[in-house]
Amino acid sequence: MRYLLLISVLVVMNSCCGTSKSQETTQIEVELDGKYQIVNLKGEKIDSDELYLDFSEKTRVSGITGCNNVSSEYKKEGNNIDFSAVLATKMYCEGKMENEKAIASALTLAKSVKSTSENEIILVSEDGTELLKAKKIE
């Protein structure tokens, strides 16, 4: 009888005190610092080294869209992020304007940032859609 009681207590303690895998995984805060080459926009791989974002300043991002310069201020709390209006120079470059629009849209729609590795950032929309992926180059 004692063994049965002891086993019952152990089972109850294990079910109450045990943690699941999802509870054990903690979201590590993503640090934005340095220059990142954009490698994916709207789910499509980018094969250009002309697209990048630079987070060297604490509350400002700047970058190159393959044609124009862009910049925006941002606020970041934990992994939540909010970009202000995106400013851009106004040159027209044949065949490069689509990426520029996608980058501006990603910054505008981004509500959080995540990372799958130390050298990668992903901007994510409010509904969880991955908008832009970039790899650290500096």
VMD Tcl script that draws the C-alpha trace (Angstrom):
set ca {
  {0.00 0.00 0.00}
  {2.86 2.39 0.83}
  {4.41 1.75 -2.56}
  {1.16 2.53 -4.30}
  {0.83 5.78 -2.33}
  {4.45 6.71 -3.08}
  {4.02 6.04 -6.81}
  {0.79 8.08 -6.85}
  {2.53 11.02 -5.16}
  {5.44 10.85 -7.61}
  {3.10 10.76 -10.61}
  {1.16 13.78 -9.33}
  {4.34 15.73 -8.56}
  {5.79 14.96 -11.99}
  {2.64 16.06 -13.80}
  {2.37 19.28 -11.78}
  {6.00 20.25 -11.70}
  {7.23 18.98 -15.05}
  {7.67 21.43 -17.89}
  {6.89 20.86 -21.49}
  {9.34 21.59 -24.29}
  {7.49 24.78 -25.22}
  {7.82 26.07 -21.66}
  {11.54 25.30 -21.60}
  {12.21 27.25 -24.78}
  {12.64 30.92 -24.03}
  {12.71 33.62 -26.66}
  {16.12 35.27 -26.62}
  {16.06 38.98 -27.32}
  {17.43 39.76 -30.77}
  {20.10 42.45 -30.79}
  {20.04 44.74 -33.83}
  {23.54 45.99 -34.40}
  {25.50 46.22 -37.64}
  {24.90 45.78 -41.32}
  {22.65 43.04 -42.71}
  {22.36 41.85 -46.31}
  {18.76 41.16 -47.30}
  {18.48 37.56 -48.51}
  {14.71 37.04 -48.61}
  {11.76 39.36 -49.30}
  {8.14 38.26 -49.08}
  {9.22 34.62 -49.07}
  {11.38 34.93 -52.18}
  {15.13 34.42 -52.17}
  {17.15 37.50 -53.17}
  {20.34 36.94 -55.15}
  {21.70 40.47 -54.89}
  {24.39 41.93 -52.69}
  {23.01 45.45 -53.32}
  {20.22 45.22 -50.72}
  {21.06 45.84 -47.10}
  {19.91 47.38 -43.84}
  {22.24 49.01 -41.33}
  {21.24 49.04 -37.65}
  {24.47 50.66 -36.41}
  {22.55 53.49 -34.75}
  {20.43 52.46 -31.74}
  {17.06 53.83 -32.92}
  {17.60 54.32 -36.65}
  {17.92 51.98 -39.59}
  {19.34 52.98 -42.95}
  {19.92 50.97 -46.07}
  {20.22 50.55 -49.80}
  {17.39 49.07 -51.85}
  {19.49 48.42 -54.95}
  {18.71 51.92 -56.19}
  {17.73 54.36 -53.46}
  {18.79 55.01 -49.90}
  {16.15 54.38 -47.23}
  {15.96 55.21 -43.54}
  {13.54 55.01 -40.67}
  {13.53 55.48 -36.94}
  {12.37 52.56 -34.84}
  {11.41 51.64 -31.29}
  {12.27 48.20 -29.98}
  {11.11 46.62 -26.73}
  {12.24 43.04 -26.32}
  {11.61 41.56 -29.76}
  {8.71 43.89 -30.54}
  {9.60 46.55 -33.08}
  {7.84 49.53 -34.61}
  {9.29 51.50 -37.51}
  {8.26 55.08 -38.24}
  {7.58 56.28 -41.78}
  {10.21 55.05 -44.24}
  {12.09 57.83 -46.01}
  {13.75 57.21 -49.39}
  {15.60 59.07 -52.08}
  {13.63 59.32 -55.32}
  {15.76 57.95 -58.16}
  {14.14 55.59 -60.66}
  {16.08 52.44 -61.50}
  {14.70 50.08 -64.13}
  {13.97 46.63 -62.69}
  {14.81 47.53 -59.08}
  {11.73 49.37 -57.85}
  {9.84 46.21 -56.84}
  {12.45 45.33 -54.21}
  {12.41 48.90 -52.93}
  {8.64 48.77 -52.44}
  {8.92 45.38 -50.72}
  {11.61 46.62 -48.31}
  {9.60 49.74 -47.40}
  {6.50 47.58 -46.93}
  {8.40 45.10 -44.71}
  {9.63 47.89 -42.46}
  {6.17 49.42 -42.25}
  {4.39 46.13 -41.49}
  {7.01 44.62 -39.14}
  {5.87 44.23 -35.53}
  {8.56 41.88 -34.23}
  {12.02 40.62 -34.99}
  {13.26 37.08 -34.51}
  {16.37 35.12 -35.29}
  {17.18 31.53 -36.15}
  {20.92 32.06 -35.78}
  {23.34 34.57 -34.32}
  {23.91 36.25 -37.69}
  {20.36 36.38 -39.05}
  {17.32 38.55 -38.41}
  {13.75 38.10 -39.61}
  {11.17 40.89 -39.57}
  {7.73 39.50 -38.83}
  {4.25 41.01 -39.29}
  {1.55 41.08 -36.63}
  {-0.02 37.90 -38.06}
  {3.33 36.03 -37.99}
  {4.22 36.39 -41.68}
  {7.95 36.58 -42.34}
  {8.44 39.80 -44.31}
  {12.20 40.10 -44.66}
  {15.21 37.95 -43.79}
  {18.74 39.35 -43.60}
  {22.19 37.99 -42.71}
  {24.75 40.01 -40.77}
  {27.73 41.06 -42.89}
  {29.43 43.57 -40.57}
}
mol new
graphics top color blue
foreach p $ca { graphics top sphere $p radius 0.5 }
foreach p [lrange $ca 0 end-1] q [lrange $ca 1 end] { graphics top cylinder $p $q radius 0.2 }
display resetview
